[in-house]
Each structure stands twice: as structure tokens, then as C-alpha cells.
Amino acid sequence: MITSYLFPDPLQAMPARSTLTTADIEECIKILYQIPDELERIEETFSEDEILFSYREDGWKIKQIIHHMADSHMNGYIRMKLAVTEPGKVITAYDQDAWSLLADGNDDEIYSSILILMGLHERWAIFLQSLNDEQLAMAYNHPEKGVVTVSHSIYSYAWHALHHLAQIELAIENKITA
């Protein structure tokens, strides 16, 4: 289990932060780097039925959460690179619920998404660790959220990863079949 002083209860809404310190950003990058290994560790203990468990009634199944994480984090990585290379770029939003219902977002084979996260998070950490303060302050323009700085995006995706990891752990504990 991955824990962080930034997100004491990752099942709750993301804590609002107006400023992030260098230590906070480093903590978030560490979380992003560790998430794929933690998912792989959990996946190795799954029975065939457990990927069908949900963390709540009418919630996503574990398999959908893992596939969603791959989709979302690919988007996050690209958004941050766009912010650094094309500051102010208007990025494209996507319908995550619709994506979760597509064949690849609902497939029983989850290891392919874990492999995506392994490679992606390795590169993402390298990229993020290379950024200076000026680059961390650069931003993209989200059609629903407005201007998002790279530093806040790092914070948001670290919470997102821990939030879904906590949902997976809760689903295994509660054994709810959606």
C-alpha cells in the first residue's frame, strides 16, 4: 500500500492546495513512479472473479479502473508535455465513462494496461523530474477545468492514482459484484 502525507484518505475528494512545495511535487512524482509496481503486486493476487468486483454498487469493476488509469494517465502525460512545449494549449477532454464501456476498457485482460502504466510512469517520472520551476508553472487549458499548471496536474494525477488504488483495495475487501 502506498501512503502519502498529501493524501491522508485517498478515497475522499482531492484535498485543495493553492501552493505546492518542491517536496510536495517530489512526493507526487514518487507516487506516480510507484503506482504500476503496486498494481502489479495486487494483480498477482487476484483470482479470476476479483477483477469483476466493484468498490460500490453501480461503480466501475476493478478491470475498468485499471484500464481507465492507463487511458487517463496517457492523457495526463501528453497534457503535461503539451503544457511545457506549447504553453496555454487547449487540450481535448474525453468521456471516461464511455471509454470504460469500450471493448478495451472492459476487457478481462488487465495486465496489458498495467504494462502500459509501467512504461508510461517510468517515462513520466523522468520527464517530471527534469522540469524546472518555470516549466512547473506552465499550463494547459482544459475545456472544463480552465487553466491547469503542470505542478497542479502532477498533484492531481498523483491523487487520481492513489484514489483508484484505494478503490481497488476496497473492492477486494467488500467483494461487491456490480
C-alpha positions as CSV (number, residue, x, y, z in Angstrom):
1,M,0.0,0.0,0.0
2,I,1.3,3.4,-0.9
3,T,0.6,6.2,1.6
4,S,1.3,10.0,1.4
5,Y,1.1,12.9,3.8
6,L,-0.6,14.8,0.9
7,F,-3.5,12.4,0.6
8,P,-4.3,11.0,4.1
9,D,-7.5,9.5,2.8
10,P,-7.4,9.0,-1.0
11,L,-10.9,7.7,-1.1
12,Q,-12.1,11.2,-0.3
13,A,-12.1,14.1,-2.7
14,M,-8.7,15.5,-3.7
15,P,-7.6,18.0,-1.0
16,A,-7.5,21.5,-2.3
17,R,-4.0,23.1,-2.4
18,S,-3.2,26.6,-3.6
19,T,0.5,26.1,-3.5
20,L,2.8,23.1,-3.8
21,T,6.3,23.0,-2.4
22,T,9.2,21.3,-4.1
23,A,8.8,18.5,-1.5
24,D,5.2,18.1,-2.5
25,I,6.0,17.8,-6.2
26,E,8.7,15.2,-5.4
27,E,6.2,13.3,-3.3
28,C,3.7,13.3,-6.2
29,I,6.3,12.1,-8.7
30,K,7.3,9.3,-6.3
31,I,3.7,8.2,-6.0
32,L,3.3,8.2,-9.8
33,Y,6.5,6.1,-10.1
34,Q,5.4,3.5,-7.6
35,I,1.8,3.0,-8.7
36,P,2.5,0.5,-11.5
37,D,4.5,-1.8,-9.2
38,E,1.7,-1.7,-6.6
39,L,-0.9,-2.5,-9.3
40,E,1.3,-5.4,-10.4
41,R,1.7,-6.7,-6.9
42,I,-2.1,-6.6,-6.3
43,E,-2.8,-8.1,-9.7
44,E,-0.6,-11.1,-8.9
45,T,-3.0,-12.0,-6.0
46,F,-6.3,-11.7,-8.0
47,S,-8.5,-14.6,-8.6
48,E,-10.4,-14.6,-11.9
49,D,-13.5,-13.3,-10.2
50,E,-11.9,-10.5,-8.3
51,I,-11.4,-8.3,-11.4
52,L,-15.2,-8.2,-11.6
53,F,-15.5,-6.7,-8.1
54,S,-16.6,-3.1,-7.6
55,Y,-15.8,-0.7,-4.8
56,R,-19.5,0.3,-4.6
57,E,-22.9,-0.6,-6.1
58,D,-23.0,0.6,-9.7
59,G,-19.3,1.5,-9.6
60,W,-16.6,0.5,-12.1
61,K,-15.2,-3.0,-11.8
62,I,-11.6,-3.4,-10.9
63,K,-10.7,-4.2,-14.5
64,Q,-12.4,-1.0,-15.7
65,I,-10.5,1.0,-13.1
66,I,-7.1,-0.3,-14.2
67,H,-7.9,0.2,-17.9
68,H,-9.2,3.7,-17.0
69,M,-5.9,4.5,-15.2
70,A,-4.0,3.6,-18.4
71,D,-6.3,5.8,-20.5
72,S,-6.3,8.7,-18.1
73,H,-2.6,8.7,-17.3
74,M,-1.7,8.6,-21.0
75,N,-3.8,11.7,-21.4
76,G,-2.2,13.3,-18.4
77,Y,1.3,12.7,-19.6
78,I,0.6,14.1,-23.0
79,R,-1.2,17.1,-21.5
80,M,1.8,18.0,-19.3
81,K,4.2,17.6,-22.3
82,L,1.9,20.0,-24.3
83,A,1.9,22.5,-21.4
84,V,5.7,22.6,-21.5
85,T,6.1,22.6,-25.3
86,E,3.0,24.6,-26.2
87,P,2.0,26.6,-23.1
88,G,-1.6,27.5,-23.0
89,K,-2.7,24.8,-25.5
90,V,-6.3,23.9,-25.3
91,I,-6.4,20.2,-24.7
92,T,-9.2,17.7,-25.5
93,A,-11.4,16.3,-22.8
94,Y,-12.8,12.8,-23.2
95,D,-15.8,10.9,-21.8
96,Q,-14.2,8.5,-19.4
97,D,-17.4,6.6,-18.7
98,A,-17.9,6.0,-22.4
99,W,-14.3,4.8,-22.8
100,S,-14.8,2.4,-19.9
101,L,-17.5,0.7,-21.9
102,L,-15.4,0.1,-25.0
103,A,-14.0,-3.3,-25.6
104,D,-10.5,-2.5,-24.4
105,G,-11.8,-0.6,-21.3
106,N,-13.9,-3.6,-20.2
107,D,-11.6,-6.4,-21.2
108,D,-10.8,-9.1,-18.6
109,E,-7.1,-9.0,-19.6
110,I,-5.8,-6.2,-17.3
111,Y,-2.1,-6.9,-17.5
112,S,-1.8,-5.1,-20.8
113,S,-2.9,-1.9,-19.1
114,I,-0.5,-2.5,-16.2
115,L,2.3,-2.8,-18.7
116,I,1.2,0.5,-20.3
117,L,1.3,2.1,-16.9
118,M,4.8,0.6,-16.2
119,G,6.4,2.1,-19.3
120,L,4.4,5.3,-19.1
121,H,5.1,6.1,-15.5
122,E,8.8,5.3,-16.0
123,R,8.9,8.0,-18.7
124,W,6.6,10.3,-16.9
125,A,8.8,10.3,-13.8
126,I,11.9,11.0,-16.0
127,F,10.1,13.9,-17.7
128,L,8.7,15.4,-14.5
129,Q,12.0,15.2,-12.6
130,S,13.7,17.2,-15.4
131,L,11.3,20.2,-15.1
132,N,12.4,23.4,-13.5
133,D,10.2,25.9,-11.6
134,E,9.4,27.8,-14.7
135,Q,8.2,24.7,-16.5
136,L,6.2,23.5,-13.5
137,A,4.4,26.8,-13.7
138,M,3.5,26.4,-17.4
139,A,-0.1,25.4,-18.1
140,Y,-2.6,23.9,-20.5
141,N,-6.2,25.0,-20.9
142,H,-8.7,22.3,-20.0
143,P,-12.2,22.9,-21.6
144,E,-13.9,22.1,-18.3
145,K,-11.4,23.0,-15.7
146,G,-9.8,26.0,-17.2
147,V,-6.0,26.8,-16.8
148,V,-4.1,23.9,-15.2
149,T,-0.5,24.3,-14.3
150,V,1.9,21.4,-14.7
151,S,2.6,21.4,-10.9
152,H,-1.1,21.1,-10.1
153,S,-1.6,18.5,-12.8
154,I,1.2,16.4,-11.2
155,Y,-0.6,16.7,-7.8
156,S,-4.0,15.8,-9.4
157,Y,-2.7,12.7,-11.1
158,A,-0.9,11.5,-8.0
159,W,-4.2,11.8,-6.1
160,H,-6.0,10.2,-9.0
161,A,-3.7,7.2,-8.9
162,L,-4.0,6.7,-5.1
163,H,-7.7,7.3,-5.3
164,H,-8.2,4.4,-7.8
165,L,-5.7,2.2,-5.9
166,A,-7.8,2.7,-2.8
167,Q,-11.0,1.9,-4.7
168,I,-9.3,-1.4,-5.9
169,E,-8.3,-2.3,-2.4
170,L,-11.9,-1.5,-1.2
171,A,-13.4,-3.6,-4.0
172,I,-11.3,-6.6,-3.0
173,E,-12.3,-6.1,0.7
174,N,-16.0,-5.6,0.0
175,K,-16.4,-8.1,-2.8
176,I,-19.3,-6.2,-4.4
177,T,-20.2,-7.6,-7.8
178,A,-21.5,-4.8,-9.9
